[in-house]
């Protein structure tokens, strides 16, 4: 499998526990919105390949990743201290979680950093298509770039599960619009994906119009 060497160009804190990494993009590297790459991470004498969905669109000249810092996590212990200039060995792209080009209505459902591949898709899909993004987090401070999504040509629905505010509260599944000729994209932890898929199927949505990526 072909590998690439990429450099960390920028590290930006999006929330208290989520960072955005901007990596150099090799000229020979191409991918489709929704796919993921794998980075070789070194911590002490240990090293592992870790998968990450690409947050940026295929048209951008750099690669962006949206990574949650988990206390005690192997990769998190690296990303919490790494600085620009660090280089990684990268391989990929991987995955079949991609845009359905046969529909013009798209509903994106995510929690936490599950928004990463959906962001790549949203930036790729034609502005003429209808797009709805539901993003669930615990508190308002956990929302990722809400001001940017509010300015996009999409129906942006942030949902908080642990805090009262002027917007939607509870769980993202409560606010999913059920409509015809629409593809539903789900990305997040196992429970979100399984529960949302079951809900959509029970509402009469064909499994051909349900795409998902699980982070656990």
C-alpha positions in Angstrom: 0.0 0.0 0.0 1.3 3.4 -1.0 2.3 5.7 1.9 2.9 9.5 2.0 4.8 11.8 4.3 2.8 14.7 5.6 3.6 17.6 7.8 1.6 19.2 10.5 1.1 22.8 9.4 -1.3 24.1 12.0 -3.0 22.9 15.2 -6.1 24.7 16.4 -8.2 24.1 19.5 -11.9 24.0 18.5 -13.2 23.2 22.0 -11.8 22.1 25.3 -11.3 18.6 24.0 -11.3 18.8 20.2 -8.4 20.0 18.0 -8.2 20.6 14.3 -5.0 19.5 12.6 -4.1 20.9 9.2 -1.7 18.7 7.3 0.2 19.2 4.1 -1.3 17.3 1.2 0.9 15.4 -1.3 0.2 16.3 -4.9 -0.4 12.7 -5.7 -2.9 12.1 -3.0 -6.6 12.2 -3.9 -9.7 11.1 -2.0 -13.5 11.3 -2.0 -15.5 13.2 0.5 -16.4 11.0 3.4 -13.3 8.8 3.3 -10.6 8.5 6.0 -6.9 8.2 6.2 -4.5 6.4 8.7 -1.6 8.1 10.5 1.3 6.3 12.1 1.5 7.6 15.6 4.6 7.2 17.8 4.3 7.5 21.6 7.5 6.5 23.5 8.6 3.1 22.2 5.1 2.2 20.9 3.6 3.0 17.5 0.2 2.4 16.0 -1.8 3.2 12.9 -4.8 5.3 13.8 -7.7 6.1 11.4 -9.2 9.6 11.0 -11.9 10.9 8.8 -10.9 13.8 6.6 -12.7 17.0 7.7 -11.7 19.1 4.7 -13.1 18.8 1.1 -11.2 17.1 -1.7 -10.8 20.5 -3.4 -8.7 22.0 -0.7 -4.9 22.0 -1.0 -4.4 20.8 2.6 -5.9 18.0 4.7 -7.8 18.8 7.9 -8.6 16.3 10.7 -11.0 16.9 13.6 -9.7 14.9 16.6 -11.1 14.4 20.1 -8.6 14.4 22.9 -9.4 11.6 25.3 -7.6 11.6 28.7 -5.3 8.6 28.8 -5.8 7.8 25.1 -2.8 6.6 23.2 -3.1 9.0 20.2 -4.5 11.7 22.5 -1.3 11.8 24.5 0.5 12.6 21.3 -1.9 15.1 19.8 -2.2 17.0 23.1 1.5 18.0 22.9 2.4 17.8 19.2 3.5 21.0 17.5 3.5 22.2 13.9 6.4 20.9 12.0 5.9 17.3 13.1 5.8 14.8 10.2 3.7 11.6 9.9 3.6 8.6 7.6 0.1 8.5 6.1 -1.7 5.9 4.1 -5.2 5.8 2.5 -7.7 6.8 1.5 -10.1 4.2 2.8 -13.9 3.7 3.1 -17.1 3.6 1.2 -18.9 6.3 3.2 -19.4 8.6 0.3 -22.0 10.9 -1.3 -25.0 9.4 -3.0 -25.0 11.2 -6.4 -28.5 9.9 -7.3 -30.4 12.2 -4.8 -30.6 15.9 -4.5 -31.7 16.0 -0.9 -29.2 15.1 1.9 -29.6 14.9 5.7 -26.5 14.6 7.8 -26.7 13.3 11.4 -23.7 13.4 13.7 -22.5 13.8 17.2 -19.1 15.1 18.3 -16.3 14.7 15.9 -18.6 12.5 13.8 -19.2 15.7 11.9 -15.8 15.4 10.2 -16.6 13.3 7.1 -20.0 15.1 6.9 -18.3 18.4 6.7 -16.2 17.2 3.8 -19.4 16.0 2.0 -21.3 19.2 2.7 -18.5 21.3 1.2 -18.5 19.0 -1.9 -22.2 18.7 -2.7 -23.6 21.1 -5.3 -25.2 24.3 -3.8 -28.3 23.4 -5.8 -28.9 20.4 -3.5 -30.9 20.6 -0.3 -28.8 19.9 2.8 -29.7 19.5 6.5 -27.0 19.1 9.2 -28.0 17.9 12.7 -25.1 18.0 15.1 -25.5 16.7 18.7 -23.2 17.6 21.5 -23.5 17.9 25.3 -23.1 21.7 25.8 -23.0 24.8 23.6 -19.2 25.1 24.2 -18.8 21.7 22.5 -20.2 22.8 19.1 -17.7 22.7 16.4 -17.5 25.9 14.3 -21.2 26.8 14.7 -20.7 30.2 13.2 -19.4 28.8 10.0 -22.3 26.3 9.6 -24.8 29.1 10.3 -23.4 31.0 7.3 -23.5 28.0 4.9 -26.3 27.3 2.5 -27.6 24.5 4.7 -30.3 23.9 7.3 -28.1 23.7 10.4 -29.6 22.2 13.5 -27.4 22.0 16.6 -28.8 20.0 19.5 -27.6 20.0 23.1 -28.2 17.0 25.4 -26.9 18.4 28.7 -27.7 22.1 28.6 -30.8 24.3 28.3 -30.5 27.1 25.7 -32.5 28.9 23.0 -32.0 26.1 20.5 -32.9 22.4 20.3 -32.3 20.2 23.3 -32.3 16.4 23.7 -31.0 14.1 21.1 -30.5 14.6 17.4 -32.8 11.7 16.5 -35.8 13.7 17.7 -35.3 16.3 15.0 -34.6 14.3 11.9 -36.8 15.3 9.0 -38.4 12.3 7.3 -38.8 13.0 3.6 -38.8 11.3 0.2 -36.0 11.2 -2.3 -33.4 11.9 0.4 -30.2 10.2 1.5 -29.4 10.1 5.2 -25.8 10.1 6.4 -25.0 9.1 10.0 -21.6 9.4 11.7 -20.7 8.9 15.4 -20.5 6.3 18.1 -22.1 2.9 17.7 -25.3 3.6 19.7 -26.1 6.7 17.6 -25.6 4.9 14.4 -27.6 1.8 15.3 -30.5 3.8 16.9 -30.7 6.2 14.1 -30.6 3.6 11.4 -33.4 1.7 13.2 -35.5 4.8 13.5 -35.1 5.6 9.8 -36.0 2.1 8.7 -39.1 2.1 11.0 -40.1 5.4 9.4 -40.1 3.8 5.9 -36.7 5.0 4.7 -35.0 2.4 2.4 -31.7 1.1 3.5 -30.4 2.2 0.1 -30.8 5.7 1.3 -29.0 5.3 4.6 -25.3 5.6 4.8 -23.2 5.5 7.9 -19.7 5.4 9.5 -19.2 4.1 13.0 -16.5 5.4 15.3 -16.7 2.4 17.7 
